[in-house]
């Protein structure tokens, strides 16, 4: 039964809007071998100003598969129990005809949800925030439950070929997502318009 007694470690957004969130699997057909063993697919989360919707429980702060990995300085098993403040899949607030878009790129070996607090807060002030799991994320989970680890760069730096490969892929992600944002605006079941 939904209650207001959910465990969360982050403060609630302080803007005037409620916050919604959806996840999407994107596939860039021009790239392959992402996460070593997949096609050009990657996950994204999108936070947005939302309509208040009764009976919807806020989503989890981090995917339980990733929280269960432990061992990483960002995640421990306790994260599997934490909720954020965004309501999954609720309608977009209709207060404005358009909302500005922010694309969030995580740090090396982190995930798209590592700054959920900031993404939710931006959305509560009328922004749409699109965050992607890049090729160098810690780990990502596809809708079918498959877990993939991102690429690490042991010699992270400007002269390292792996670092340059990662940087090129991250830039391609952002370029691809700008086009996909146009497609979401044109025909997504929740984000259209």
C-alpha positions as CSV (number, residue, x, y, z in Angstrom):
1,X,0.0,0.0,0.0
2,X,1.4,3.4,-0.9
3,X,2.3,5.5,2.2
4,X,4.2,8.7,2.9
5,X,6.8,6.8,4.9
6,X,9.3,6.1,2.1
7,X,13.0,6.1,2.9
8,X,14.9,8.8,0.9
9,X,18.3,10.3,1.6
10,X,17.9,13.4,-0.6
11,X,15.9,16.5,0.3
12,X,12.7,17.1,-1.7
13,X,12.8,19.5,-4.6
14,X,12.0,23.1,-3.6
15,X,10.5,24.5,-6.8
16,X,6.8,25.1,-7.5
17,X,6.3,22.0,-9.7
18,X,5.9,18.3,-8.8
19,X,8.5,16.2,-10.6
20,X,7.9,13.3,-13.0
21,X,10.4,10.8,-14.4
22,X,10.5,8.3,-17.2
23,X,13.3,6.1,-18.5
24,X,13.9,5.4,-22.1
25,X,16.2,3.0,-24.0
26,X,17.7,4.8,-27.0
27,X,19.6,3.1,-29.9
28,X,22.0,4.9,-32.1
29,X,22.2,2.7,-35.2
30,X,25.4,4.4,-36.4
31,X,27.4,2.9,-33.4
32,X,27.9,-0.7,-32.2
33,X,29.6,-2.6,-29.5
34,X,28.5,-0.3,-26.7
35,X,29.4,-1.7,-23.3
36,X,31.5,-4.2,-25.1
37,X,28.6,-6.6,-25.8
38,X,25.6,-4.6,-27.0
39,X,24.5,-2.7,-30.0
40,X,24.4,1.1,-29.9
41,X,21.7,1.1,-27.2
42,X,21.9,3.1,-23.9
43,X,19.6,4.1,-21.1
44,X,18.4,7.6,-20.2
45,X,16.3,9.1,-17.5
46,X,14.2,12.2,-18.1
47,X,12.9,14.3,-15.2
48,X,10.2,16.9,-16.0
49,X,7.7,19.3,-14.4
50,X,4.7,17.1,-13.6
51,X,1.0,17.3,-12.8
52,X,0.3,16.3,-9.2
53,X,-1.1,12.8,-9.5
54,X,-2.7,11.0,-6.5
55,X,-1.8,7.4,-5.7
56,X,1.6,7.4,-7.5
57,X,4.6,6.3,-5.4
58,X,8.0,8.0,-6.0
59,X,10.5,5.8,-7.9
60,X,13.6,4.2,-6.6
61,X,16.7,6.3,-6.2
62,X,18.9,3.8,-8.1
63,X,18.2,0.6,-9.9
64,X,18.3,-2.4,-7.4
65,X,20.6,-4.3,-9.7
66,X,23.2,-1.5,-9.5
67,X,22.7,-1.0,-5.8
68,X,23.3,-4.7,-5.2
69,X,26.7,-4.5,-6.8
70,X,28.3,-2.7,-3.9
71,X,32.0,-2.3,-4.0
72,X,31.8,1.0,-5.8
73,X,32.3,4.2,-3.7
74,X,28.9,5.5,-4.8
75,X,26.6,2.6,-4.1
76,X,25.9,0.2,-1.3
77,X,23.0,-2.3,-0.8
78,X,21.2,0.4,1.3
79,X,20.5,2.3,-1.9
80,X,18.2,-0.5,-3.1
81,X,15.7,0.7,-0.4
82,X,15.9,4.4,-1.2
83,X,13.3,6.4,-3.1
84,X,13.7,9.7,-4.8
85,X,10.8,12.3,-5.1
86,X,9.9,12.0,-8.8
87,X,6.7,10.3,-9.8
88,X,7.2,7.7,-12.6
89,X,5.2,8.2,-15.8
90,X,2.8,10.9,-14.6
91,X,1.7,13.6,-17.1
92,X,3.8,16.7,-17.8
93,X,2.6,19.9,-16.2
94,X,0.7,22.1,-18.6
95,X,1.5,25.4,-17.0
96,X,3.9,26.3,-19.8
97,X,3.7,25.6,-23.6
98,X,7.4,24.7,-23.7
99,X,10.1,23.8,-21.1
100,X,13.9,24.3,-21.5
101,X,16.0,21.1,-21.9
102,X,19.1,20.3,-19.9
103,X,21.3,17.4,-20.8
104,X,23.2,15.9,-17.9
105,X,26.4,13.9,-18.4
106,X,27.6,11.9,-15.4
107,X,31.3,11.7,-14.3
108,X,33.7,8.9,-15.1
109,X,32.5,5.5,-13.7
110,X,29.2,7.0,-12.3
111,X,25.6,6.7,-13.5
112,X,22.9,8.9,-14.9
113,X,21.2,9.0,-11.5
114,X,24.2,10.1,-9.5
115,X,22.8,13.7,-9.4
116,X,19.1,12.9,-9.0
117,X,18.7,15.6,-6.4
118,X,19.9,18.3,-8.8
119,X,17.9,16.8,-11.7
120,X,14.7,16.8,-9.6
121,X,15.3,20.3,-8.3
122,X,15.8,21.6,-11.9
123,X,12.6,19.9,-13.0
124,X,10.7,21.4,-10.0
125,X,11.7,24.8,-11.4
126,X,10.4,24.1,-14.9
127,X,13.3,22.3,-16.7
128,X,13.3,19.0,-18.5
129,X,16.5,17.1,-17.6
130,X,17.7,14.3,-19.8
131,X,20.5,12.2,-18.3
132,X,22.2,9.4,-20.1
133,X,24.4,6.4,-19.1
134,X,27.5,7.0,-21.2
135,X,29.9,4.3,-22.4
136,X,32.0,4.9,-19.2
137,X,29.2,4.6,-16.7
138,X,29.7,2.4,-13.7
139,X,26.9,0.1,-14.8
140,X,23.6,0.3,-16.5
141,X,20.5,-1.9,-16.6
142,X,18.3,-2.3,-19.7
143,X,14.5,-2.7,-19.4
144,X,14.8,-6.5,-19.9
145,X,17.0,-6.7,-16.7
146,X,20.4,-7.1,-18.5
147,X,23.2,-5.4,-16.6
148,X,26.2,-4.0,-18.3
149,X,29.4,-2.4,-16.9
150,X,30.7,0.7,-18.6
151,X,34.3,1.1,-19.9
152,X,37.0,2.2,-17.6
153,X,40.1,4.1,-18.5
154,X,42.9,2.9,-16.2
155,X,45.2,5.8,-17.5
156,X,42.5,8.5,-17.6
157,X,44.0,11.6,-19.2
158,X,44.3,13.6,-22.4
159,X,47.1,11.3,-24.0
160,X,45.3,8.0,-23.3
161,X,43.6,6.4,-26.4
162,X,40.9,4.9,-24.2
163,X,40.1,8.3,-22.7
164,X,39.9,9.8,-26.2
165,X,37.6,7.0,-27.3
166,X,35.3,7.5,-24.3
167,X,35.3,11.3,-24.8
168,X,34.4,10.9,-28.5
169,X,31.5,8.5,-27.6
170,X,30.2,10.8,-24.9
171,X,30.1,13.7,-27.4
172,X,28.3,11.5,-29.9
173,X,25.7,10.6,-27.2
174,X,24.9,14.2,-26.6
175,X,24.6,14.9,-30.4
176,X,22.4,11.9,-30.8
177,X,20.2,12.9,-27.8
178,X,19.6,16.3,-29.2
179,X,17.9,14.7,-32.2
180,X,16.1,12.2,-30.0
181,X,14.8,15.1,-27.9
182,X,13.1,16.5,-31.0
183,X,11.6,13.0,-31.6
184,X,10.3,12.8,-28.0
185,X,8.8,16.3,-28.4
186,X,7.1,15.2,-31.6
187,X,5.6,11.8,-30.5
188,X,6.5,10.5,-27.0
189,X,3.5,9.2,-25.0
190,X,4.4,11.4,-22.1
191,X,6.7,14.1,-23.3
192,X,5.1,15.0,-26.6
193,X,4.7,18.8,-27.1
